[in-house]
């Protein structure tokens, strides 16, 4: 089966126990960007004085930023998540899945936390998109 590049059919689901126990599908993405993924550093290296490079595996989180139109109903999920954290002075972990039918790939994201968000959309000629950042413990490919 052929693989394509469209992001229009991406399916992203988030579950936030204690707030949204049923998986919630994100919708209303920006026309130019659905999400960005940070690079994952998996090795730490050190060069010895004799010119030999040594390395070791390290665990690191990965950041994913979702970009939503100001009119997206999915903004409510992120605003509720942030408000509950502020009100309770606590954090709520999240789990997610991303299915990319165009490339026949799926990914599972575990133990994520909302770490950054704009408190409201910017305003110009029209209301501007909003970027919400989740820091994941793990993002792994799974069979589609």
ABEGO torsion letter per residue (X at the ends): XBBBABAAABBBBBBBBGABABBBBBBGBBAABABBBBBBBABBBBBBAAGBBBBBBBBBBBBBBBBBBAABAAAAAAAAAAAAAAAAGBBBBBBBBBBBAAAGBBBBBBGBBBABBBABBBBBABBBBBBBBBBBABBBBBBX
